[in-house]
Amino acid sequence: MAYNLNVTIDKSSGFCFGVVYAIDMAEDILDNEGKLFCLGDIVHNDEEVERLRAKGLQIIDHEQLHQLNNEKVLIRAHGEAPSTYELALTNNLTLIDASCPVVLKLQNRIKNSYDDDEQILIFGKHGHAEVIGLQGQTNGKAIVFQDLAELDNVELPKNITLYSQTTKSVDKFYAIKDELINRGFDLKANDTICRQVSNRYEELENFVVNYDKIIFVSGKKSSNGKVLYDVCKKFNPNSYFISNAEELEKDWFAADDKVGICGATSTPMWLMEKVKAQLQAF
């Protein structure tokens, strides 16, 4: 049975400028030299990482970084802690710094708060590369939490300073801010969520309501992907999360469905095009 699906890709989906900047930097070096080390996945999307691996990108972790000498290493958009830059000097590493400007600005603000001896809370995902870099500005002294319940047994001073990982939910950040004030804290709250990310919430709301089915394409490791998929699901319950075209299932669709495709700030446009081609092949 031919489905005749009517498929549209959301024009506002795809890489944010920070990811575009990092990938352009990597590709320039790979095209000229055929080899480049990258500290952690360049983007939280396995398909894009594999595409760049084929061009000579070698993904390493911090342990492997300690063993490297006299090499070029890319710092991805998520940024790094000061200790990484210190190690680069020791090991004579050339750092290609593709840290997102929004993240760098946030790192600087957190460092200034730390230098002013403020108690810093960071609303962010434990173990996330960006959050590790942010906490590194405070010598590990900032308290990271994903949910307020994590702070229930933590002894906090009356005066606290709140920051957010750049890709978290704006609504949740403000709910946390209000609750901390309700609990009697003297709070200095800094909304440090990237507006290129948060503006996509409204764009997605407007996009997904126009379709029978929504296919949201994202790497499973993407924090931003999880947040944006929740937006899709909220405004169109017939939303499906996939990481590649092979995960599509025919029985999700009915004949003549209007299907919208959208993705995270770490989802390449070529991957969404591939999903579209697979849907049209149905």
Secondary structure, 3 states (H helix, E strand, C coil): CCCCCEEEECCCCCCCHHHHHHHHHHHHHHHHHCCEEEECCCCCCHHHHHHHHCCCEEEECHHHHHHCCCCEEEECCCCCCHHHHHHHHHCCCEEEECCCHHHHHHHHHHHHHHHCCCCEEEECCCCCHHHHHHHHCCCCCCEEECCHHHHCCCCCCCEEEEEECCCCCHHHHHHHHHHHHHCCCEEEECCCCCHHHHHHHHHHHHHHCCCCEEEEECCCCCHHHHHHHHHHHHHCCCEEEECCHHHCCHHHCCCCCEEEEEECCCCCHHHHHHHHHHHHHC
